[in-house]
Amino acid sequence: MPRSRRLNIQGQRFGRLLVVSFAYTAKRNAHWLCRCDCGVEKVICSRFLLRKGRPFQSCGCIRHDPTLPGKGTRRYSIEHRFFATIDTEAKAYWLGFISADGHLDDQMNTVNINLAESDRSHLEKFSQAVGSDKPVSMYSRLRKGKPVVTAKVSLNSPWMVADLIALGLTPRKALTLQPWQGLSVSLDLARHYWRGVFDGDGCIHRRASGQWSISLVGTQAMMEAFRAFCQESLREHCPHVLGSLHPVFNSWSFACGGIGLPQLIYQLLYQDATVYLGRKMQLGLELLAQQAKIQVFRFRSWEWLTLSFLEEAHQALGSWLAVSKHHKIPMTCLWRHLKRLRSETQPASR
């Protein structure tokens, strides 16, 4: 029986695919090397190119092309270049939130966020912000023998994943995350970014004694950057931000307690905010309702507390504890202020 001649389609175009040359024959089907307009070369069977139903039109990039009208072949829409430029409150906030609670899958090109069932509405805000109409999915899993319902959103976009990686987010970031490089560009955008990080990995807690505490967990670089941001932003209210940095297993923690300083940090992050996690905003409002025991610590300027004034007060009152109580200054803050003043006068005395 005579062998059938192969149909020569070299040089022909099928959608975005240009047939470059013949590759090989397998199972009596010719395979051709094709070059897509996006630059990808791929070997495709001729019957997939010539079929009448749904012929191949690209290497696969057409499914994710945001320039196509409508949704194209995507089931759900999305603003692929949402994080290309961080220039609004929403972009800075969600960048911080994904840095804390998000996960990038560079193999599947997806951005994933898992939250508790009670925070489902927050994931709906995220989907709305990035222009996605994909519904939030719910699934149940066992934790310590008890079923726990979790809300999840997973958005497929290679462009969004690439932009987030360029901004410093890596697929496995738990131990390597670095703060956003644009923090020094705008103090207002930095405030929104840190609010997103705090909503993801931060905590507002009321102790049994009536005191409050604010804490944040992350990498050492993130905690040092957050503490530096608080010190720079709250310099007018207090010369030193009370708080501690210490390692916790494989991560680091920033924590501060009391009433006055947690109120200052909360106001710094949440004042006039339009994007936030509802339950932490509610806790913060309860914190603001508390009356700080040392109101003067929050609002008084420290320029009048010179070294000579403090030493004279120490001689007159007899102890530093008495100075602290008389002028209503926290003892720890007084010691740090004295240490700074003495370090500034040492070079002059030499």
C-alpha positions as CSV (number, residue, x, y, z in Angstrom):
1,M,0.0,0.0,0.0
2,P,1.6,3.4,-1.0
3,R,2.5,5.7,1.9
4,S,0.4,8.9,2.1
5,R,2.2,12.1,1.5
6,R,2.6,14.5,4.5
7,L,0.8,17.8,4.2
8,N,3.4,20.6,4.3
9,I,2.3,23.4,6.5
10,Q,5.7,25.0,7.0
11,G,5.5,28.8,7.0
12,Q,1.8,28.9,7.7
13,R,0.3,30.8,10.6
14,F,-2.3,29.5,13.1
15,G,-3.4,32.3,15.4
16,R,-0.2,33.4,17.2
17,L,1.7,30.3,16.1
18,L,4.1,30.3,13.1
19,V,5.1,26.9,11.8
20,V,8.9,26.9,11.6
21,S,9.9,23.4,10.5
22,F,9.0,19.8,10.6
23,A,10.1,18.0,13.8
24,Y,9.2,14.3,13.6
25,T,6.4,11.8,13.1
26,A,4.9,9.9,16.0
27,K,1.9,7.5,15.8
28,R,1.4,8.4,12.1
29,N,1.0,12.1,13.0
30,A,3.4,14.8,11.9
31,H,4.7,17.1,14.6
32,W,5.9,20.6,13.7
33,L,8.1,23.1,15.5
34,C,6.1,26.3,16.1
35,R,7.1,29.7,17.4
36,C,4.5,31.8,19.3
37,D,4.4,35.6,19.1
38,C,5.4,35.7,22.8
39,G,8.7,34.0,21.8
40,V,8.1,30.5,23.1
41,E,8.9,27.6,20.7
42,K,6.8,24.5,21.0
43,V,6.4,21.2,19.1
44,I,2.7,20.7,18.2
45,C,0.9,17.8,16.5
46,S,-0.5,18.8,13.1
47,R,-3.9,17.5,13.9
48,F,-4.2,20.0,16.7
49,L,-3.4,22.8,14.3
50,L,-5.8,21.7,11.6
51,R,-8.8,20.5,13.5
52,K,-12.0,22.3,13.0
53,G,-13.3,22.4,16.6
54,R,-10.8,24.3,18.7
55,P,-7.5,24.5,16.9
56,F,-4.4,25.6,18.8
57,Q,-3.9,29.3,18.6
58,S,-0.9,29.9,20.9
59,C,1.5,28.2,23.2
60,G,-0.9,28.8,26.0
61,C,-0.2,32.5,26.7
62,I,-3.5,33.5,25.2
63,R,-5.4,32.2,28.3
64,H,-3.6,34.8,30.5
65,D,-3.5,37.8,28.1
66,P,-5.0,40.8,29.9
67,T,-5.2,42.8,26.6
68,L,-8.0,40.5,25.2
69,P,-11.5,42.0,25.3
70,G,-13.7,40.6,28.0
71,K,-12.5,37.5,29.9
72,G,-11.0,35.6,26.9
73,T,-10.8,32.0,27.9
74,R,-10.4,32.9,31.6
75,R,-13.3,31.9,33.9
76,Y,-12.6,34.8,36.3
77,S,-11.3,38.3,35.6
78,I,-8.4,40.0,37.4
79,E,-6.3,43.1,37.1
80,H,-3.0,41.4,36.4
81,R,-0.7,44.5,36.9
82,F,-2.3,45.7,40.1
83,F,1.1,45.6,41.9
84,A,3.1,47.0,39.0
85,T,3.3,50.4,40.7
86,I,2.6,50.9,44.4
87,D,1.1,54.4,44.5
88,T,-2.2,54.1,46.4
89,E,-3.3,53.1,49.9
90,A,-5.0,49.9,48.7
91,K,-1.9,48.7,46.8
92,A,0.5,49.4,49.7
93,Y,-1.9,47.8,52.2
94,W,-2.4,44.6,50.2
95,L,1.3,44.3,49.5
96,G,1.9,44.4,53.3
97,F,-0.9,41.9,53.9
98,I,0.3,39.4,51.4
99,S,3.8,39.8,52.8
100,A,2.4,38.6,56.2
101,D,-0.4,36.2,55.4
102,G,0.0,35.4,51.7
103,H,1.7,32.7,49.7
104,L,3.1,32.8,46.2
105,D,3.3,29.6,44.0
106,D,5.8,30.3,41.2
107,Q,5.1,26.9,39.6
108,M,1.3,27.4,39.3
109,N,1.5,31.2,39.1
110,T,-1.0,31.8,41.9
111,V,-1.4,34.2,44.8
112,N,-3.0,32.5,47.8
113,I,-4.3,33.8,51.0
114,N,-5.9,31.6,53.8
115,L,-7.8,33.2,56.7
116,A,-10.2,32.1,59.4
117,E,-13.9,31.7,58.5
118,S,-14.7,34.9,60.4
119,D,-12.4,36.9,58.1
120,R,-14.0,35.9,54.9
121,S,-15.2,39.4,54.2
122,H,-11.6,40.6,54.2
123,L,-10.7,38.2,51.4
124,E,-13.7,39.5,49.5
125,K,-12.3,43.0,49.9
126,F,-9.0,41.8,48.4
127,S,-10.7,40.2,45.4
128,Q,-12.6,43.3,44.8
129,A,-9.5,45.5,45.0
130,V,-7.6,43.4,42.4
131,G,-10.6,43.3,40.1
132,S,-11.4,39.7,40.5
133,D,-14.9,38.1,40.5
134,K,-13.7,34.8,41.8
135,P,-15.7,33.7,44.9
136,V,-13.9,32.9,48.1
137,S,-13.8,29.2,48.7
138,M,-14.3,27.5,52.1
139,Y,-12.8,24.2,53.2
140,S,-12.6,22.3,56.5
141,R,-9.6,20.5,58.0
142,L,-8.8,18.9,61.3
143,R,-6.6,20.7,63.8
144,K,-5.9,18.9,67.1
145,G,-8.8,16.5,66.3
146,K,-11.3,19.3,65.8
147,P,-12.7,20.6,62.4
148,V,-11.6,24.1,61.5
149,V,-13.2,26.0,58.6
150,T,-10.8,28.1,56.6
151,A,-11.5,30.8,53.9
152,K,-9.2,30.8,50.9
153,V,-8.7,32.9,47.8
154,S,-6.4,31.7,45.0
155,L,-5.8,33.9,42.0
156,N,-3.9,32.8,38.9
157,S,-1.8,35.5,37.3
158,P,1.8,35.1,36.2
159,W,2.1,38.9,35.8
160,M,0.9,39.5,39.4
161,V,3.3,36.9,40.7
162,A,6.2,38.4,38.8
163,D,5.4,41.9,40.1
164,L,5.2,40.7,43.7
165,I,8.5,38.8,43.4
166,A,10.1,42.0,42.0
167,L,8.8,43.8,45.1
168,G,10.7,41.4,47.4
169,L,8.1,38.6,48.0
170,T,9.5,35.2,47.4
171,P,7.6,31.9,47.2
172,R,9.2,30.6,50.4
173,K,9.5,33.8,52.4
174,A,8.9,32.7,56.1
175,L,12.6,33.0,57.0
176,T,13.9,35.4,54.3
177,L,11.3,38.2,53.9
178,Q,12.7,41.7,53.5
179,P,10.8,44.9,54.0
180,W,9.5,46.7,50.9
181,Q,12.2,48.9,49.4
182,G,9.7,51.8,48.8
183,L,9.3,52.5,52.5
184,S,11.5,55.6,52.3
185,V,9.7,57.1,49.3
186,S,6.5,58.0,51.1
187,L,5.8,58.0,54.8
188,D,2.0,57.7,54.1
189,L,2.4,54.7,51.9
190,A,4.8,53.1,54.5
191,R,2.0,53.6,57.1
192,H,-0.5,51.7,54.9
193,Y,2.1,49.0,54.2
194,W,2.8,48.4,57.8
195,R,-0.9,48.3,58.6
196,G,-1.3,45.5,56.1
197,V,1.6,43.6,57.7
198,F,0.2,44.2,61.2
199,D,-3.3,43.0,60.1
200,G,-1.7,39.8,58.9
201,D,0.9,39.0,61.6
202,G,0.2,41.5,64.4
203,C,-1.8,41.2,67.7
204,I,-3.6,43.6,70.0
205,H,-4.1,42.0,73.5
206,R,-5.6,43.1,76.8
207,R,-3.9,41.6,79.8
208,A,-5.7,40.5,83.0
209,S,-4.1,43.5,84.8
210,G,-5.8,45.9,82.5
211,Q,-2.7,46.8,80.6
212,W,-2.6,46.4,76.8
213,S,0.1,45.1,74.5
214,I,0.9,45.3,70.8
215,S,3.1,42.7,69.1
216,L,4.2,41.8,65.6
217,V,6.0,38.6,64.5
218,G,8.2,38.2,61.4
219,T,11.8,38.0,60.2
220,Q,14.5,40.0,62.0
221,A,14.8,42.5,59.1
222,M,11.0,43.1,59.2
223,M,10.9,43.7,62.9
224,E,13.9,46.1,62.9
225,A,12.4,48.0,60.0
226,F,9.0,48.3,61.8
227,R,10.7,49.5,65.0
228,A,12.7,52.1,63.1
229,F,9.4,53.2,61.4
230,C,7.7,53.7,64.7
231,Q,10.7,55.6,66.2
232,E,10.9,58.0,63.2
233,S,7.1,58.6,63.2
234,L,6.6,59.0,66.9
235,R,9.7,61.1,67.6
236,E,7.6,64.2,68.4
237,H,5.7,62.4,71.1
238,C,8.4,60.4,72.8
239,P,12.2,60.3,72.2
240,H,12.3,56.5,72.5
241,V,9.8,53.9,71.4
242,L,9.4,51.5,74.3
243,G,9.5,47.9,72.9
244,S,11.6,44.9,72.7
245,L,12.9,42.7,69.9
246,H,13.6,39.1,70.7
247,P,13.8,35.8,68.8
248,V,10.8,33.4,68.9
249,F,11.8,30.0,67.5
250,N,12.7,30.7,63.8
251,S,11.3,34.2,63.7
252,W,11.5,37.5,65.7
253,S,9.0,39.5,67.7
254,F,8.4,43.2,68.4
255,A,6.3,43.9,71.5
256,C,5.4,46.8,73.7
257,G,3.0,47.2,76.6
258,G,1.1,49.7,78.7
259,I,-1.6,52.0,77.4
260,G,-0.1,55.2,76.1
261,L,2.4,53.7,73.6
262,P,0.1,51.1,72.2
263,Q,-2.4,53.9,71.6
264,L,0.2,55.9,69.8
265,I,1.2,53.0,67.5
266,Y,-2.5,52.1,66.8
267,Q,-3.3,55.7,65.9
268,L,-0.2,55.8,63.6
269,L,-1.3,52.8,61.7
270,Y,-5.1,53.1,61.6
271,Q,-5.9,56.8,61.7
272,D,-8.1,57.8,58.6
273,A,-7.6,54.3,57.1
274,T,-10.1,53.0,54.5
275,V,-8.6,49.5,54.2
276,Y,-8.2,47.4,57.4
277,L,-9.1,44.2,59.1
278,G,-12.4,44.8,60.9
279,R,-11.8,42.8,64.1
280,K,-8.4,44.5,64.8
281,M,-9.9,47.9,64.1
282,Q,-12.5,47.1,66.8
283,L,-9.9,46.0,69.3
284,G,-8.0,49.2,68.6
285,L,-11.1,51.3,69.3
286,E,-11.4,49.6,72.7
287,L,-7.8,50.4,73.3
288,L,-8.3,54.1,72.5
289,A,-11.3,54.2,74.9
290,Q,-8.9,53.5,77.8
291,Q,-7.5,56.5,79.6
292,A,-3.7,56.4,79.8
293,K,-2.3,56.7,83.4
294,I,0.5,59.0,82.2
295,Q,-1.1,61.4,79.7
296,V,1.9,63.8,79.9
297,F,4.1,61.0,78.4
298,R,2.1,61.0,75.2
299,F,1.9,64.7,74.3
300,R,4.6,66.7,76.2
301,S,7.8,67.7,74.4
302,W,11.0,66.4,75.9
303,E,13.2,69.3,74.9
304,W,12.9,71.0,78.4
305,L,14.3,67.8,80.1
306,T,17.9,68.8,79.9
307,L,20.7,67.0,81.8
308,S,21.3,69.9,84.2
309,F,17.6,70.1,85.0
310,L,17.3,66.4,85.7
311,E,20.5,66.4,87.9
312,E,19.1,69.4,89.9
313,A,15.8,67.6,90.3
314,H,17.7,64.5,91.5
315,Q,19.6,66.4,94.2
316,A,16.4,68.1,95.4
317,L,14.2,65.0,95.5
318,G,16.8,62.5,96.6
319,S,16.3,59.7,94.0
320,W,15.5,59.0,90.4
321,L,12.4,57.2,91.4
322,A,11.1,60.4,93.1
323,V,12.0,62.4,89.9
324,S,10.0,59.9,87.9
325,K,6.9,60.2,90.1
326,H,7.1,64.0,90.5
327,H,7.3,64.7,86.8
328,K,5.1,61.8,85.7
329,I,7.8,60.2,83.5
330,P,8.0,56.4,83.1
331,M,11.1,55.2,84.9
332,T,12.4,53.2,81.9
333,C,11.9,56.1,79.6
334,L,13.7,58.4,82.1
335,W,16.7,56.1,82.2
336,R,16.9,55.9,78.4
337,H,16.6,59.7,78.1
338,L,19.4,60.2,80.7
339,K,21.6,57.7,78.8
340,R,21.1,59.6,75.5
341,L,21.8,63.0,77.1
342,R,25.0,61.7,78.8
343,S,26.3,60.1,75.6
344,E,25.7,63.4,73.8
345,T,27.7,65.4,76.4
346,Q,30.7,63.0,76.6
347,P,32.4,64.0,73.3
348,A,32.1,67.7,74.3
349,S,33.7,67.1,77.7
350,R,36.7,65.3,76.1
